[in-house]
Amino acid sequence: MAQTYRRFSTEVKLGLIEAYLAGRGSIKRLATEAGSNHSLLHYWLRTYERGELSVELQHEEDLRESEWKVAALTVAGASHGPGARRTGEGLDAVTARGCPPRAC
């Protein structure tokens, strides 16, 4: 069976970081209460300290991801013009060309 991973929103990550920096708990306790691992919270904290974790950056990443998805769907639709056989190769072709991570 495939393992599933829980994804945390930027708001949740920033909330945990804020709680830690405000002294409301240890990294281990906050991470455990959130259902995460303390090493992941350490990673988020380092990312935040480098200025690479913010709501604004997440919105920009979400926008880029959406644009890639629209482009992939546009290419997939274009490959299925009138009379074309629908095989799904349009989306596969975009994926093979290298969409950014998590975009396709």
Stockholm file with secondary structure:
# STOCKHOLM 1.0

chainA/1-104         MAQTYRRFSTEVKLGLIEAYLAGRGSIKRLATEAGSNHSLLHYWLRTYERGELSVELQHEEDLRESEWKVAALTVAGASHGPGARRTGEGLDAVTARGCPPRAC
#=GR chainA/1-104 SS CCCCCCCCCHHHHHHHHHHHHTTSSCHHHHHHHHTSCHHHHHHHHHHHHTTCCCHHHHHHHHHHHHHHHHHHHHHHHHTTCTTCCCCSHHHHHHHHHHCCTTCC
#=GC SS_cons         CCCCCCCCCHHHHHHHHHHHHTTSSCHHHHHHHHTSCHHHHHHHHHHHHTTCCCHHHHHHHHHHHHHHHHHHHHHHHHTTCTTCCCCSHHHHHHHHHHCCTTCC
//
